[in-house]
């Protein structure tokens, strides 16, 4: 079985709302063994929506629409599905009673427009909405279908005799997600049996996308039931292993086979998998070695410390730090000598090392990290261009300083600097 998702809403096309429904649905479909081959976004236009649904039904076994089930004039999904499938809308009194009850509970008079949310295509299986007013539903479509003494037509232009499934879901994620988990997933599991699509993402930092590609190029060429994809992010490259298998245990075994090959080739360039973060890997390493950390930042403005403290339990190893943006504060708080600042400037390996030593002494930590640089877009020069960052790590036996030249806008330079700084700690701890 393959699927297509049709997200509905002009606000999605204009970028006013970020669509989080389709990524969620993609993960759900993979989890039950259904491949999602196409995802489409269409505005609140009946003709274009009808065309999108017809096209989807002719190339997919399962079509899921999300959005457009509300009570307002731009909510066109119900009427469009009715027109495309030839299923007339009928009033579902049980749903209408539930909608009225929801408004009564809120002590609000129900507008007449909400009655249209209780209009359901004939023959549909209703998915109750536990947190909103718009129910979802599932239609099974075939070339023709009997109901009593009459036949219910399929959608116009159907080219396949095999039944198709059309699912309509509300757009708000807090309404869609519980509906999918409670009502849609169990039905899909029964429809596809035990087949599963499982994946694992291995996260790396320290190499470019092309460098990672060169190390695993044969695995990226895998086809069929097992594939490996490569995805680049700022200062991070992910490798996602995806496996289709008869059951979860078989999928896990195949993932582990491919994962072990990748880990042998990339070693400690891999800092985590799936939802694991670099900052969590740093914290785990510091706790394991019983090390403490102090941080001094200039151009990153506290981003490194923010990421470190996003990890629960960071107080076990992170003692504290400073954002010493001004040179005066670098001198007074961290003890950076005036002579160093005058001779080399704030963005220099000498000052980065002095900052790292200073914050270690100030906090009493075993490790001291410092970041100083030019995030841009102004402040650069020929000798010290925008994106130049020095990162230093001080420890009782000495200090290490990295010179980095990052590209991108101000926020990207700051993030890349924080990523490299955290990885410097991780590698030192390893």
C-alpha distance (Angstrom), angle and dihedral (degrees) to the residues before:
residue distance angle dihedral
X1 . . .
X2 3.80 . .
X3 3.77 128.5 .
X4 3.78 142.5 -153.4
X5 3.80 126.7 -159.8
X6 3.80 122.6 -148.2
X7 3.81 113.0 -164.5
X8 3.80 112.9 -162.7
X9 3.78 128.8 -153.7
X10 3.79 138.5 89.2
X11 3.81 87.9 -137.0
X12 3.81 88.4 65.5
X13 3.80 92.4 53.2
X14 3.79 92.3 48.5
X15 3.79 92.4 49.3
X16 3.80 96.1 -120.0
X17 3.81 90.8 121.1
X18 3.79 125.2 37.3
X19 3.79 110.7 -133.5
X20 3.80 108.8 -127.6
X21 3.82 94.8 159.4
X22 3.81 98.6 79.2
X23 3.85 96.2 50.3
X24 3.80 88.8 50.4
X25 3.81 92.7 47.4
X26 3.81 91.1 46.4
X27 3.80 90.2 56.4
X28 3.80 91.7 45.6
X29 3.80 93.0 50.9
X30 3.80 92.1 48.2
X31 3.78 89.4 50.2
X32 3.80 91.9 59.3
X33 3.80 94.8 42.6
X34 3.82 100.0 -99.6
X35 3.78 118.7 133.0
X36 3.79 115.3 -137.2
X37 3.80 104.9 -149.9
X38 3.80 101.1 171.2
X39 3.81 138.0 26.4
X40 3.80 119.5 -170.5
X41 3.80 132.3 -172.5
X42 3.80 118.1 -157.1
X43 3.79 132.1 176.3
X44 3.78 129.9 -121.8
X45 3.79 94.3 -77.7
X46 3.84 118.1 122.6
X47 3.82 96.3 -148.6
X48 3.79 95.3 48.2
X49 3.80 92.3 43.1
X50 3.81 91.4 50.1
X51 3.80 90.1 50.8
X52 3.82 91.4 49.1
X53 3.82 92.5 50.6
X54 3.82 93.6 46.4
X55 3.79 91.5 49.1
X56 3.80 91.9 47.7
X57 3.79 93.4 48.9
X58 3.78 91.5 51.7
X59 3.81 94.8 53.2
X60 3.83 104.0 31.3
X61 3.78 135.5 55.2
X62 3.79 92.3 -145.0
X63 3.79 125.8 34.7
X64 3.80 121.1 -171.8
X65 3.79 121.8 -169.1
X66 3.78 120.6 -166.5
X67 3.79 123.4 -165.5
X68 3.78 137.1 15.7
X69 3.81 97.9 82.1
X70 3.80 96.1 111.7
X71 3.82 128.4 111.1
X72 3.80 99.6 -105.1
X73 3.79 131.1 98.2
X74 3.82 93.7 -103.5
X75 3.82 91.6 56.4
X76 3.79 98.4 96.6
X77 3.79 104.5 154.0
X78 3.81 98.7 100.3
X79 3.79 95.6 50.7
X80 3.81 92.8 42.6
X81 3.80 94.4 50.4
X82 3.80 88.8 47.8
X83 3.81 91.2 52.6
X84 3.81 94.8 44.7
X85 3.80 96.6 46.2
X86 3.80 98.4 35.7
X87 3.81 90.2 -125.2
X88 3.78 112.1 137.5
X89 3.79 118.9 -135.8
X90 3.79 115.9 -111.5
X91 3.77 129.9 -172.1
X92 3.80 112.7 -104.9
X93 3.80 103.3 -153.8
X94 3.81 94.1 -167.3
X95 3.79 90.4 57.8
X96 3.80 91.9 44.8
X97 3.81 89.6 52.2
X98 3.79 90.1 51.7
X99 3.80 92.4 49.2
X100 3.82 91.0 49.5
X101 3.79 89.3 48.9
X102 3.79 91.7 52.6
X103 3.80 91.9 53.9
X104 3.81 90.8 45.1
X105 3.80 90.1 52.5
X106 3.79 89.0 53.2
X107 3.82 89.2 45.8
X108 3.79 90.7 -123.5
X109 3.78 125.2 132.0
X110 3.80 108.8 -116.3
X111 3.81 113.2 -119.7
X112 3.80 114.7 -128.0
X113 3.81 89.4 -120.0
X114 3.80 89.9 71.6
X115 3.79 90.2 67.3
X116 3.81 88.7 77.0
X117 3.82 89.1 64.9
X118 3.80 87.6 68.4
X119 3.81 91.6 57.5
X120 3.81 107.2 104.5
X121 3.83 129.6 -177.4
X122 3.77 112.3 -102.7
X123 3.79 113.5 -93.0
X124 3.81 95.5 16.9
X125 3.79 125.0 142.0
X126 3.80 106.2 -129.7
X127 3.82 123.1 -132.9
X128 3.82 107.7 -155.6
X129 3.80 117.6 -132.7
X130 3.80 109.5 -131.6
X131 3.81 96.7 -174.5
X132 3.81 105.2 29.5
X133 3.78 143.0 26.0
X134 3.82 102.8 -104.3
X135 3.82 113.8 87.3
X136 3.77 122.0 -154.2
X137 3.77 125.8 -137.8
X138 3.79 145.8 -167.6
X139 3.80 125.6 -135.6
X140 3.79 124.5 -165.7
X141 3.80 108.1 -150.3
X142 3.78 128.2 -163.7
X143 3.80 136.9 154.7
X144 3.80 89.6 -81.4
X145 3.75 138.0 -18.5
X146 3.79 135.1 -161.1
X147 3.77 122.2 -130.8
X148 3.78 112.5 176.5
X149 3.78 108.0 -50.6
X150 3.80 96.2 -19.6
X151 3.79 136.1 66.7
X152 3.79 122.6 -123.4
X153 3.82 109.7 -139.9
X154 3.76 123.9 -132.8
X155 3.78 123.7 -127.7
X156 3.79 116.8 -64.4
X157 3.80 114.6 -91.8
X158 3.80 97.8 19.4
X159 3.81 107.6 169.8
X160 3.81 100.5 -178.9
X161 3.79 129.0 68.3
X162 3.80 94.7 -154.5
X163 3.84 111.1 98.5
X164 3.79 116.8 -102.0
X165 3.79 128.6 -151.2
X166 3.79 120.1 -135.1
X167 3.79 116.8 -170.7
X168 3.81 124.4 -173.0
X169 3.82 118.5 -162.3
X170 3.81 132.8 178.3
X171 3.79 117.1 -102.9
X172 3.84 104.8 -127.3
X173 3.82 106.7 92.8
X174 3.81 93.2 -139.5
X175 3.83 87.6 60.1
X176 3.80 98.4 36.9
X177 3.81 99.3 48.5
X178 3.83 100.0 56.4
X179 3.82 89.8 42.5
X180 3.80 91.0 53.9
X181 3.79 94.1 45.9
X182 3.79 95.6 46.4
X183 3.80 103.2 35.8
X184 3.81 113.4 12.5
X185 3.80 103.6 42.7
X186 3.84 95.7 54.4
X187 3.83 90.5 51.7
X188 3.78 92.6 47.8
X189 3.80 91.9 49.4
X190 3.80 89.9 54.5
X191 3.81 90.3 48.0
X192 3.82 97.6 51.4
X193 3.79 101.7 30.6
X194 3.80 119.9 -145.8
X195 3.80 99.8 -28.6
X196 3.80 111.8 126.2
X197 3.78 136.9 -172.2
X198 3.80 110.1 -148.7
X199 3.77 131.0 178.6
X200 3.79 141.9 -175.3
X201 3.78 127.0 -162.9
X202 3.80 119.8 -148.8
X203 3.80 113.1 -159.0
X204 3.79 122.9 -148.4
X205 3.78 136.4 -179.5
X206 3.79 132.9 -177.4
X207 3.81 98.6 54.9
X208 3.79 133.5 72.3
X209 3.79 122.2 -115.0
X210 3.81 91.9 -102.6
X211 3.82 91.4 50.5
X212 3.80 91.8 51.8
X213 3.80 89.7 44.3
X214 3.80 91.1 56.2
X215 3.81 91.8 54.7
X216 3.82 96.2 50.9
X217 3.81 103.0 24.8
X218 3.81 94.0 127.0
X219 3.81 91.4 52.9
X220 3.80 91.3 49.3
X221 3.81 86.9 59.0
X222 3.81 93.9 60.0
X223 3.81 114.3 125.4
X224 3.79 136.4 -170.3
X225 3.79 123.2 25.5
X226 3.83 94.3 -1.1
X227 3.79 123.6 49.5
X228 3.81 137.1 164.8
X229 3.80 122.0 -151.6
X230 3.80 129.7 -168.5
X231 3.83 122.5 -142.7
X232 3.80 126.0 -176.6
X233 3.81 125.7 -147.9
X234 3.82 130.6 167.3
X235 3.83 104.9 -61.1
X236 3.78 90.8 -16.3
X237 3.80 135.8 87.7
X238 3.79 121.3 -167.4
X239 3.79 128.6 -157.5
X240 3.80 114.3 -158.2
X241 3.81 119.2 -161.3
X242 3.81 113.0 -158.8
X243 3.81 123.3 -172.5
X244 3.79 132.4 -178.3
X245 3.79 111.1 -156.5
X246 3.82 141.6 158.7
X247 3.80 91.7 -105.4
X248 3.79 143.0 0.9
X249 3.81 96.3 -96.7
X250 3.80 92.8 52.3
X251 3.80 90.1 48.7
X252 3.80 91.3 50.4
X253 3.81 92.3 50.8
X254 3.79 92.0 52.2
X255 3.80 92.6 45.9
X256 3.80 90.0 52.4
X257 3.82 91.4 51.3
X258 3.79 92.2 55.3
X259 3.80 93.7 38.0
X260 3.81 92.0 55.2
X261 3.82 90.2 54.3
X262 3.81 91.7 50.7
X263 3.79 93.1 46.9
X264 3.80 91.9 50.9
X265 3.79 90.2 54.4
X266 3.80 100.0 41.4
X267 3.80 101.4 32.1
X268 3.80 114.9 175.0
X269 3.80 91.9 -1.1
X270 3.81 82.1 87.8
X271 3.78 109.2 80.7
X272 3.79 100.6 173.9
X273 3.78 150.5 -23.5
X274 3.80 135.8 -114.6
X275 3.82 109.1 -26.9
X276 3.82 95.3 1.4
X277 3.81 114.7 117.7
X278 3.77 134.0 -150.6
X279 3.80 91.6 -118.8
X280 3.81 90.2 53.8
X281 3.80 90.2 50.4
X282 3.81 89.1 51.7
X283 3.79 91.1 50.4
X284 3.77 93.0 48.3
X285 3.80 91.2 51.4
X286 3.80 93.8 47.8
X287 3.80 92.1 49.5
X288 3.79 92.6 47.0
X289 3.82 91.5 53.0
X290 3.82 92.5 38.4
X291 3.78 92.0 -123.6
X292 3.79 128.4 151.1
X293 3.79 128.5 -147.3
X294 3.78 139.2 -149.5
X295 3.83 122.4 -172.6
X296 3.81 133.6 -155.4
X297 3.81 117.5 -171.2
X298 3.75 135.6 -175.7
X299 3.84 115.6 161.7
X300 3.82 94.7 22.7
X301 3.79 90.8 58.5
X302 3.81 96.8 -147.0
X303 3.82 97.3 -42.6
X304 3.80 93.2 124.9
X305 3.79 91.3 51.6
X306 3.79 91.0 45.6
X307 3.79 92.0 54.1
X308 3.80 92.5 46.1
X309 3.79 92.2 51.7
X310 3.82 92.6 47.7
X311 3.81 85.5 78.5
X312 3.81 113.7 86.3
X313 3.80 111.0 -118.2
X314 3.81 94.2 25.6
X315 3.81 89.0 138.3
X316 3.82 87.5 74.9
X317 3.82 90.1 73.4
X318 3.81 110.1 6.0
X319 3.80 110.3 82.3
X320 3.79 98.5 177.2
X321 3.75 144.5 -87.6
X322 3.78 150.0 -155.8
X323 3.78 140.2 -112.7
X324 3.80 100.9 -137.8
X325 3.77 101.6 -177.5
X326 3.80 97.3 154.3
X327 3.80 121.7 64.2
X328 3.79 89.9 -129.9
X329 3.79 89.8 61.2
X330 3.79 92.1 46.1
X331 3.82 86.6 57.6
X332 3.80 99.9 40.8
X333 3.81 100.4 38.2
X334 3.79 102.8 30.6
X335 3.79 101.2 27.0
X336 3.80 94.9 -122.4
X337 3.84 104.9 169.9
X338 3.81 116.3 -112.3
X339 3.78 89.0 -133.9
X340 3.82 91.7 61.1
X341 3.78 92.6 50.4
X342 3.78 92.6 47.8
X343 3.80 95.6 45.5
X344 3.82 101.9 39.1
X345 3.80 105.9 15.1
X346 3.79 129.6 -126.3
X347 3.80 92.2 -74.2
X348 3.79 100.4 63.3
X349 3.80 139.4 103.3
X350 3.80 90.3 -112.8
X351 3.81 93.8 57.0
X352 3.81 93.0 41.5
X353 3.82 89.4 54.6
X354 3.81 92.0 47.0
X355 3.82 90.7 49.8
X356 3.80 91.9 51.2
X357 3.81 91.9 48.9
X358 3.80 90.8 45.6
X359 3.80 96.4 51.8
X360 3.80 90.9 47.0
X361 3.78 90.5 53.5
X362 3.80 93.2 43.0
X363 3.84 95.1 50.8
X364 3.79 98.0 32.9
X365 3.80 89.9 -127.0
X366 3.80 126.1 152.2
X367 3.82 90.9 -129.3
X368 3.78 129.6 38.4
X369 3.82 121.6 -163.8
X370 3.80 124.7 -166.7
X371 3.81 134.2 -177.1
X372 3.81 125.9 -169.7
X373 3.78 127.8 162.9
X374 3.81 151.0 111.3
X375 3.82 111.9 -76.0
X376 3.82 93.4 178.8
X377 2.90 156.5 159.0
X378 3.84 83.3 172.6
X379 3.79 132.3 20.7
X380 3.78 98.7 62.9
X381 3.78 129.1 122.6
X382 3.80 137.9 -174.9
X383 3.79 91.8 -91.1
X384 3.80 94.3 38.5
X385 3.82 109.5 30.1
X386 3.79 127.2 -170.1
X387 3.79 109.2 -80.4
X388 3.82 95.1 36.2
X389 3.81 108.4 135.8
X390 3.80 132.5 171.6
X391 3.80 118.2 -155.7
X392 3.79 120.7 -170.2
X393 3.79 132.5 -172.0
X394 3.81 117.7 -163.7
X395 3.80 124.6 -163.4
X396 3.83 133.3 164.3
X397 3.80 92.5 -87.9
X398 3.80 96.4 50.6
X399 3.79 140.8 -72.4
X400 3.80 140.0 -77.6
X401 3.80 123.8 -148.7
X402 3.81 126.9 -163.4
X403 3.79 123.6 -158.9
X404 3.80 110.4 -150.1
X405 3.78 132.2 -177.3
X406 3.79 109.6 -161.7
X407 3.79 128.6 -171.9
X408 3.79 128.3 -149.7
X409 3.79 137.5 62.1
X410 3.79 124.4 -48.3
X411 3.80 96.6 -82.2
X412 3.81 92.6 46.5
X413 3.82 92.5 49.6
X414 3.79 90.0 50.4
X415 3.80 92.4 48.8
X416 3.81 93.7 46.7
X417 3.80 89.6 50.0
X418 3.80 91.3 51.2
X419 3.81 90.9 47.5
X420 3.79 92.8 51.0
X421 3.81 91.8 45.0
X422 3.79 92.4 52.5
X423 3.79 91.3 46.7
X424 3.80 90.4 51.1
X425 3.81 88.6 58.4
X426 3.81 92.3 45.0
X427 3.80 93.1 51.7
X428 3.81 92.4 45.7
X429 3.80 90.8 51.9
X430 3.82 91.7 47.4
